[in-house]
Amino acid sequence: MKRRQFIQAAGATALSTPLIMAPMVNSAKAQAATVRWWYHFDNPQNTPNDLIAQFEKDNPGIKIQAESIPWGGGGDYYTRLFAAIVAKNAPDCAMVKLSSQAQLLEMDALEPLDGHIKNWAGKADISDNIWNVNKAQDGKQYYLPLQYVVLYLYYRADWLQAAGLQPPKTFEEFLAAAKAMTKGDVSGFGMRGGGGGHDNWAPFIIGNGATFAKGGMVNEQALAGNRFYVSLARDHKVTPASAASDGFRQIVDGFKAERTGMIIHHIGSANELVTALGDKVSAVPVPRPANGKGWTMFGDESNAVLSGSKNKDAAFKWISFLSSGGNNVAFNKLTGQLPVTTSGASSWTLHPKRFVDASAASLPLAGVLPDSPKTADFARTVWPTSMQRALLGQITSDEMMKTIEAHYNG
Amino acid sequence: MTTASDTEPAPPLVLTPYLFLLPAMLVTLAVVLWPVAETVWMSLHNFILFKPRNVPFIGLGNFWRLLHDEVFWLSLGHSLVWISLVVGLQFLLGLATALLLNQSFWWRSLARSLVIIPWALPSVIIGLTWTWMYDYNVGVLNDVFLRFGLIDKPVAWLAQPNSAFFSIVVALIWQGFPFFAVTILAGLQTISAELYEAADIDGATRFQRLRFITLPAIADVIATALLLRTIWVANSLDVILVMTGGGPGYSTYTLPLYAFLKAYSGMEFGYGSALAIMLTLLLLLVVFIYVRRAARELDQ
């Protein structure tokens, strides 16, 4: 072939290739949907790659692009999610919590899943309690439950036994236990006054009769509950001096270092505490008022399909895969929380039984913070700032409650 | 009568320099001027991130609000104390370190490398490291102080308003003094040894050598370093955010931290932008002095 002929042939081939390939590429695109999914794990070394591989094997037309997003106490994750939604670059689906459902609905960012769920085979394997907790105010189901935890009370069984006390059931018993364990450099209760501490505080306030409705944070029960909680640090001195700034890591490490006798957290810490303390640590539901039902935080986590997604069906297939039977168990082994499926819960072996039992016993008390756009700022800024000021004596306990009332209903 | 300007033709418009500048100008436009313009736009609106359909124009409403916001004034006061303490003490420590590192000793090269470490570490790592050093239960500071009998019981460094603020100041001084040390050391090495020899012959004391030779010779370096560091410290929030998040209460709130929390915690991007612009306006004075100095140095 002469040089000129070669160049002509090569040029013609180069020009015609995209024309020939175009239908093939378009056809492949039509078949293969890529689902972008945002997730966050406490332990970044855990990855969902095995689950993704299994899903892609079962669903050859769908690729999962999993993107690990920093949690940052929730603030980092949701700021990124909201910004991505505003910039119209949101993922197809994402892990979400109820505390942000109202904000996401305000942004028209959530796709109702009722139609999909109605026809989903795994629906019956999730209890009605969990479906109901996750329902939005408009009655629709935007979230597909994925995992849950319930906050309960960890306590030092050996110290209580030595003091001749039973695990506390009421506020009074809790105070007595905290006093009995406060000795030298040991404090009875590892209070969490820093970020995220609102879920340690809520059992004493909502559990005592406070509500987030108008006037509900300044009624007599609410004020009394908060006075009791603040007095643990200010009057009874059964908390560490660092309580005002202690966050999750500090209360867990203080408990592990045998510097505190009780902390409030969920089953996610159980294995770490057992590794450090063995049988000395056990758990019961959070204390409640002598004449009241009590309350504890339901720590939810679901998946949602974003309304801007162009692959909604494929996205639902992926998130429903994660909430199904054995897959849900495998997923929760990565996160250290509890499966939402009834079948998964019955065969759960990741945590010692006493902590699974404490979680189950806490479910009747479990609730969530109000489905309001103001809840996220309450948890991230309003509560820690006003709680710390109350603990430091810069404002009174009642002024703290007025601040919270004003935030929600001012 | 005709002048030269009447008879000489106007010089042709030379585009070449502008074309060379164009890429840099476009990049500056994209990464500096456009975000600034957008921040100004947001500051004039009640822009709440999760209400993108309802962004009303409120003019200077956000600025009026901040003038009546006690947390703004508190944060501004903290910022002023913060900048003065951190920059001032970083400078003094940096100057002392530079003078030491300018002496001759056998492990000087190693010392000069080691002193850079705090400056080279990411701020988040520094924040976490100091948080755990200050920790009430397991912190090394309490442990060491107790062993040496300096305290009789552990101190909750980050849980009390005054100690929290000054604890963070200490962490920031540690982080930033190498910048001054290295910058001033570079300046010290430009001073001619003959000046010191002449001073020795004249019988100058150590202090007189420092006062009349060293400091005047590095005055420009010090001034530039102080101005730059003031701008950086005034804008920095990362270490505070990691160590206390502004707490306990509002004890460690500074202006950039308050703007950040309003935007990224409260999702009030409009008000957060107004706070950021107010900080910018205050810093413009420092920037103005810095730019004038930089321009003067270029002219020389």
Chai-1 contact restraints between the chains, C-beta under 6 A:
chainA,res_idxA,chainB,res_idxB,connection_type,confidence,min_distance_angstrom,max_distance_angstrom,comment,restraint_id
A,G75,B,S265,contact,1.0,0.0,6.0,A-B,restraint_1
A,T79,B,Y264,contact,1.0,0.0,6.0,A-B,restraint_2
A,F82,B,L49,contact,1.0,0.0,6.0,A-B,restraint_3
A,F82,B,F50,contact,1.0,0.0,6.0,A-B,restraint_4
A,V86,B,P52,contact,1.0,0.0,6.0,A-B,restraint_5
A,Q103,B,F50,contact,1.0,0.0,6.0,A-B,restraint_6
A,E106,B,F50,contact,1.0,0.0,6.0,A-B,restraint_7
A,E106,B,K51,contact,1.0,0.0,6.0,A-B,restraint_8
A,M107,B,F50,contact,1.0,0.0,6.0,A-B,restraint_9
A,P240,B,Y136,contact,1.0,0.0,6.0,A-B,restraint_10
A,A241,B,A156,contact,1.0,0.0,6.0,A-B,restraint_11
A,S242,B,Y136,contact,1.0,0.0,6.0,A-B,restraint_12
A,S242,B,A156,contact,1.0,0.0,6.0,A-B,restraint_13
A,S242,B,A159,contact,1.0,0.0,6.0,A-B,restraint_14
A,A244,B,A159,contact,1.0,0.0,6.0,A-B,restraint_15
A,A244,B,P248,contact,1.0,0.0,6.0,A-B,restraint_16
A,S245,B,L158,contact,1.0,0.0,6.0,A-B,restraint_17
A,S245,B,A159,contact,1.0,0.0,6.0,A-B,restraint_18
A,S245,B,G247,contact,1.0,0.0,6.0,A-B,restraint_19
A,S245,B,P248,contact,1.0,0.0,6.0,A-B,restraint_20
A,D253,B,V138,contact,1.0,0.0,6.0,A-B,restraint_21
A,G254,B,N137,contact,1.0,0.0,6.0,A-B,restraint_22
A,A257,B,N137,contact,1.0,0.0,6.0,A-B,restraint_23
A,A257,B,V138,contact,1.0,0.0,6.0,A-B,restraint_24
A,R259,B,N137,contact,1.0,0.0,6.0,A-B,restraint_25
A,P373,B,F50,contact,1.0,0.0,6.0,A-B,restraint_26
A,D377,B,G266,contact,1.0,0.0,6.0,A-B,restraint_27
A,R380,B,S265,contact,1.0,0.0,6.0,A-B,restraint_28
A,T381,B,L261,contact,1.0,0.0,6.0,A-B,restraint_29
A,T381,B,S265,contact,1.0,0.0,6.0,A-B,restraint_30
A,T385,B,G249,contact,1.0,0.0,6.0,A-B,restraint_31
A,Q388,B,G247,contact,1.0,0.0,6.0,A-B,restraint_32
A,Q388,B,P248,contact,1.0,0.0,6.0,A-B,restraint_33
A,Q388,B,G249,contact,1.0,0.0,6.0,A-B,restraint_34
A,R389,B,G249,contact,1.0,0.0,6.0,A-B,restraint_35
A,L392,B,P248,contact,1.0,0.0,6.0,A-B,restraint_36
A,L392,B,G249,contact,1.0,0.0,6.0,A-B,restraint_37
A,Q394,B,G249,contact,1.0,0.0,6.0,A-B,restraint_38
